Structure formats: C-alpha cells, structure tokens
C-alpha cells in the first residue's frame, strides 16, 4: 500500500512535465540541458553566455544568461578589477518558454537538434501526453485494489488478479512513454562541443579565438587575433550537455515502484478460505445456521 502511494505520487509529479509554465518545467522537465556558447557580433565583440534548458513533453523552458561586456572592456579592466566578478555583475538573464518549433530553430547561434530530426519532439508530443495521462489513471485503480486488500471481506483472489492485471497495463503504458521520449525526442539532441555556421551547418574547424590558449591578444599577433575574430562572426562555438530531468526520473521511479508493488501483491497470500473448499463449505454452513437462527427468533408466536 505504501509503495502504491509513493508510485502514484511519482506519477502525478511526472505529469507536471506537460505544463507550459516556466517554474514547473524547470522542476519537472524530462531533460535538462546545460549550454555554454560564444560568438562575435558585428562589432567584433566576443559575446559569451550560458543557457539552461528544461525540456517537457509539450514545451521548453529557457534560462539564458549573456555577459553584456565587450572585449575592449575586458582588456582595459583586466589589471584593475576582478574580471569574473565584473562579468557576473554585467550579465543579463532572460527566462521564457517556447514550443518545440522554436527549440528546433536554435538559440544564440546554437542548434540543439539534428536537422534530419528537427520535428521529432513535436511529432511525439501528443503521444507522450496521452502516454502520461493513461498510466496515471490506471495507477489509481491499482491503488484502489491494493487498499481493498487491507479488509478481510475484500481480500480475495479476484482483487489480487485484478491488481496484477491493471498494474501490468500501467507499467506497459508508462514504459511506452519512457522509451518514446528517449528514442524519438532525447536521442535527437546534440551533445558535445560544436561550432556552427549561421545556417546551422557544423563547421569543420573552430576559430582559435574560442580556444583558451588563444583567448588573449598577447598570445597572438594583432593581425592573427583580428582574423580569428572575423571568422568568429560567421562561426559560433557551443558546448552542450544533457541530463535526465526530474520528470523523467519520477516516471522511471513510478514504474519501478509499481513493479515492486506487483511482486509484493503476488507474494502476499489471500486468506486460506479463498483457496480451501472445505473452509468455504464450513463458512456457508455456519452462515446458514446463523440465518436460520435469526428467522426462528423473529417467528410471530
């Protein structure tokens, strides 16, 4: 019973991934992405930032932080102030939610999805929503069956079999959603270090301006550094890392707990009278005697 309660709560929380609210998706998204990016703007300033992405089953929540500091400022102030603290104080953070179509278009010149799988998440979205709602409903009925087994008059074989049957359907539906998201949506995400042209094509070589060893002008001639910055206006750099979100973990937990609950349900026997015909006959004999005694008591003489 305790495991059924825990599993149902996990399932309800996993359903929160269907939301389009920023705060809800941030806590219960199916995938969490951590993206670092850099590119040169039209004035040859290096724009650096970070984006945290929380992917649900209907929408994507974004937290984009961009340092509003020019390269000239960094060079001028590097011996005067703590550059990291200065950049942090001048960082602009935006929070917003978009659909999968805009997610496919990329952000900050970073393209998260393989072009051939651009519509994978959007196409799977409706099926994933159904795949979350249906096991949640079935989970409730397994919860009810397990609860009835606490009462002697209801702890019978049909309740035990029904709990196993409905539990099997619940697990099958939840696993279908689990693998549907992993195979059709999550596997379309890019992960690793990439440099992109503005048309989303991956560049074969990143400008050396994005290399830590060539970051400062003193490590290269002015002409070489300027040449690399010019290349950076056409090519952006990114490092993308993905992890399972809380919603995805909760869905997997709900499946595991339901499986454990089913095994417990199978191993806990029903009362012996439900399996022993002699006990059943004795119960019926005593019930008839009791009924006859009541009828005799109420005779009108």
N, C-alpha and C positions, 0 to 999 in steps of 0.2 A: 504493500500500500504506500509506504514511504517512497519507494523508488518510482511508483507510478506518478505520485505527486510531483517529485523532482523532475521527472521526464516531461510531464505536461507543462510545467513552468518553463523549462528549457525550450520547449516547442513554441510556446506563446512568445517568448522573448526573441526567438529566431524569426518569428513572423514580423517583428518590428523592422526587419530589413526591407519590407515592402513600402515603407514610408518614403515620403519625399521631403521630409524635414531635415534640415542640416544637423541639428544636435542628435536626433535619433539615428541617422545614418552614421554619424561619427562614432557612436557607441555600438551599433548593431549591424554594421555593414558586413557583407560577405567577404570582401577583400580590402586590405589596407595597403596603399602604395606610398612609398617614400621616394620622392624625386628631387634630385639636385640638377640645376640647369644653369647655363651661361651662354650668352651670345653678345655680339657687338651691335650697338644701334647705329643709326645713320650718321651720328656724330663721332663714331669710333670709340664710344664709351662701352666698357665691358659691363653688361647687366648680369648680375648673379642673383640667384634666388632658390627657394625650396618650395615644393608643393607636396602637401599630404592629400591623398585621395582615398575616399571611402566609397567603395562600390556596393550598392544594394542590388536588389533584383528588379527595380523599376527606375532608379535614378542614381546619380553620382554626386557626392558632396566633396567640395574642394576647399582647401586652406592654402592660399598662395601667399608667400612672403617674398618680397622683392626688395633688395637693397637699393635705396634711392641715392646712390653715391657714385660720382663719376670717377674714372681712372685718374684724372688730373688731381682730384681732391685727395685720393689715397696717396698718390706720390708726394703731394705737397705736405700732407699731415703725418706721414708715416713716422717721422722722427719727433713729432710734437705730442701726439695723443696715442692712446691705445686704439689701434685701427679696428680691432674686433668689436670693442665697445662702441666706437663711433658708428660702425656699420649697423650694429644692433639698434642703436638709437635712431637711425635713419632708415629703418626697414618698414615698409608698408605691407600690411597684411589684409588680405581680402578673403571673405568666406561666402560661398554661394553653392547652389545646387543646379545641376543641368541634367538633361536627358542623355541617353546613350548616343544619340546622333552627334551632339556637341563633343562628347567624350572621344568619339572617333576622329573628330577634326583636330584633336590635339590641343595643347596649351603651352604658351611661352616657347613656341617653336620646338616643342617636344611632341612626338607622335607615339602614343602608347600602344596602339593596336596595329597588327599586321594588316596592310591594305586588303589582302585577299579575304580577311576575316572581319572586315570593318563593321558589318551588321550582325555579328554573331550574338552579342549580348542582347541587342534589341529584339532579334528574332526569337530568342529563347525566353524573353521576359515573361510573356503571357503564360507559357507552360510552367515556368518556375513559380509564378504567383499561385496558380492552381495547385501546383505540387506542394506548396506550403500550407494552403488552406485545408486541403482534404486530409492529410495526416493529422492535423490539429483536431479536426472534428472526430476522426476515428480514435484519436488518443483519448478523447473524453469518454467514449464508450468503454474502452479498456479500463479506464479509471473507475467507471461505474461498476463494471463486472468484478474488479478486484475488491471494491468496497463491499459489495453484496456477500462476498465470501467470508466476511467477518461475522455474519449472522448465521447461526446453525440451520435455520429453516431454509436458507438460500444457498448454503454451501453444498451445491450438488454438481454432478458431473457435467450437466449441460452448461452451467456457468463457467466451469473450468475449460471446456472445449470452446465455448464462445469467446472467452478471453484470449485463448491461444489463436483462434481464427482471426479475430479483429486485430489482435496485436501483430500478426503476420502481415496483414494488409497495411497497417500503419507503418511498419518497418519498410515494406516494399515501396510505398509511396514516398517516404522520406528519403530513402536511398536513391530513388529515381531522381529526385530534385537535387540531391547532393552531387551525384555524378553528372547530371545535366548541366549544372553550373560549372563544375570543374572542367568538363570536356568541351562544352560549347562556348563558354564565356571566359573563364580564367585562363585557359590554355591559349587564348588569342592575344593575351597581354605580352608585350615585350618586357624583357628583364635583362639588365646588364648595362654596359656603357656604350652609348651610341653618339654619333654626330650626324645631324640631319641637314639636308638642304631644305629650303623653304617649301618645296613641293612634296615633302615627306620622304624623299629618297634618302637612303643611308649613304653617307659619304665614306669612301674607302679610307680616307686619312683625315684625322682631326687637325686643325690648325694648332701650332705649337703654343699659342697663347693660352690654351686650355691645359697645358702641361705645367705642373707646379715648378719644374726646374726652369721653365722659360717664362715664368709669370712676370718677373720684374724686368724693367728695361736694362738694368745693369748686367743682366745675364745674356744680353744680345745687343747687337748694334742697333742704332735707332732705325735704320732702313729695314733691317730684318724684322724688328718688332712691329713696325708700321705695316709691313707686308702681311704679317700674320694677323694683325688686327683687321686688315682689309678682307682677308679670307674669312675671318670670323663674322663679318657682316652677312655673308652668304651661308655660312655653316654654323649651326648651333651645337652645343655639347650637352649631354644629359647622362645621368646615372640613375637607373630605375630599379627599385627593389620592391617585391610584392610579398605580403604575408597573408595568412588566413585571418579574416576578420572575426569579431566576436559572434556575429550571427551564424557564420559557417561552423564555428566551433560548437556553438549551442545546438545546432541541428545535428551534428555528429554525436554530441553528448546525449541528446534525446533518443537517438537510435540505439546507442549502446545501453542506456538505462532501460529502454523498453525491452531489449533483448534479454537483459539480466532479469527483469521482472517476469518475462515469459517463462524463463527457465525455472525461476522460483515458483511460479504458478503451477508448473508441471510437476515439480518435485514435492510440493506440499499436498498430501493426500486429502481427499474429501472424507467426511465421517464414514466409518465402516458400514453403516446401514445402507449407504448408497451403492455398495458393492456386494453385500451379503444378502442373498434372497431369504435365508432363514430369519434374519433380523427384520427384514421387511414384513414377512408374514406375521411375526410376533407383534410388530408395531400395529399392523392392521387389526389383529385380534384384540389387542388392548384398546384400540380406538373404538372398535365396535362394542366392546363391553362397556366402555365409558358412555357411549352414545345411548346404549340400551338402558343403562342406569339412569341417565337423565330423563329418558322417555318415561320410565316407570315412576320416577319421582313426580312427574307432572300429570299422572293419571287422575281423573276427576272423582276419586272416592275417598 
